[in-house]
């Protein structure tokens, strides 16, 4: 099975030499996204989810197609504001109250010092 890489997606910032989205068969991987421009955790969470949505839309998908999220947060103190904001975001994205799996990892830092949240997604193209 071949892999198609989207080396750039309009509206997403790049933080190195990588593709923000790849597609292989019916699987779509979205590289970790940040809430660029936001200084607070809630703003970064909302921005990261918005950027995941932009990446998904680039291949004709939406949040209903996500099968798993992986989230990286800097420090334990970021968990509570992340969880609270994600709860609000998920209420908008998944109004039926059923959410995809999410692995949450605590890390020492992300690519830029000001980022405290990074969210990546794995999605599936509907048949």
C-alpha positions in Angstrom: 0.0 0.0 0.0 1.4 3.4 -1.0 1.6 6.5 1.2 0.7 9.9 0.0 2.2 12.9 1.9 0.7 16.4 2.0 3.9 18.5 2.5 1.8 21.6 3.2 -1.7 22.4 4.2 -3.0 25.9 3.8 -3.6 27.5 7.2 -1.2 25.3 9.1 2.2 26.4 10.4 5.3 24.3 9.8 7.9 23.6 12.4 10.3 21.5 10.5 10.8 19.2 7.5 7.7 16.9 7.7 4.3 16.5 6.1 1.4 17.6 8.4 -0.9 14.9 6.8 -0.3 11.4 5.3 -2.8 9.0 3.7 -2.3 5.3 3.3 -5.3 3.3 2.1 -8.1 4.4 4.3 -5.9 5.6 7.2 -5.0 9.3 7.6 -2.4 10.5 10.1 -2.3 14.1 11.2 0.9 15.3 12.7 0.8 17.0 16.1 -0.8 20.4 16.0 -0.4 23.5 18.2 -2.6 26.4 19.0 -0.3 28.9 17.5 -0.9 32.5 18.6 -2.5 31.6 21.9 -0.6 32.2 25.2 -2.9 30.4 27.6 -3.6 26.7 27.8 -7.3 26.9 26.9 -6.4 29.0 23.8 -3.8 26.5 22.8 -6.1 23.5 23.2 -8.8 25.2 21.1 -6.3 26.3 18.5 -4.7 22.8 18.3 -8.1 21.2 17.7 -9.0 23.8 15.1 -5.7 23.0 13.3 -6.4 19.3 13.5 -9.8 20.1 11.8 -8.0 22.1 9.1 -5.6 19.1 8.5 -8.5 16.7 8.3 -10.5 18.9 5.9 -7.5 19.0 3.6 -8.3 15.4 2.8 -12.1 15.7 2.9 -12.5 14.4 6.5 -13.9 15.8 9.7 -13.8 14.9 13.4 -16.4 12.2 13.0 -13.6 10.3 11.1 -11.1 10.4 13.9 -10.4 7.0 15.5 -7.7 8.2 18.0 -6.1 11.3 19.4 -2.7 11.5 21.1 -2.1 14.6 23.2 1.2 15.9 24.7 1.1 18.4 27.5 4.0 20.1 29.2 3.9 19.5 33.0 1.2 18.1 35.2 -0.2 21.6 35.8 -1.4 21.6 32.2 -3.6 18.6 32.6 -6.5 20.2 34.4 -6.9 23.2 32.0 -6.4 20.8 29.1 -9.2 18.5 30.4 -11.6 21.3 31.1 -11.1 22.9 27.6 -11.2 19.6 25.8 -14.5 18.9 27.6 -16.0 22.1 26.1 -14.4 21.4 22.6 -15.7 17.8 22.6 -19.2 19.0 23.5 -19.2 21.0 20.3 -17.5 18.4 18.1 -19.2 15.3 19.5 -22.6 16.5 20.7 -23.8 12.9 21.4 -21.2 12.6 24.1 -19.2 9.7 22.7 -15.5 10.6 22.1 -12.6 8.9 20.4 -9.8 7.4 22.4 -7.1 9.8 23.6 -3.6 8.9 24.9 -2.3 11.7 27.1 1.4 12.1 27.7 3.2 14.5 30.0 6.5 15.8 28.4 9.3 18.1 29.4 8.7 20.4 26.4 7.6 20.8 22.8 9.2 22.2 19.7 8.8 25.9 20.8 9.0 26.9 24.4 5.7 28.7 24.4 3.7 25.6 23.4 2.2 23.5 26.3 -0.2 21.4 24.2 0.2 19.3 21.0 -2.5 17.1 19.6 -2.2 14.6 16.8 -4.9 12.4 15.2 -5.4 9.2 13.4 -8.5 9.1 11.2 -10.1 6.7 8.8 -11.7 7.4 5.4 -15.3 6.2 5.4 -16.1 3.4 2.9 
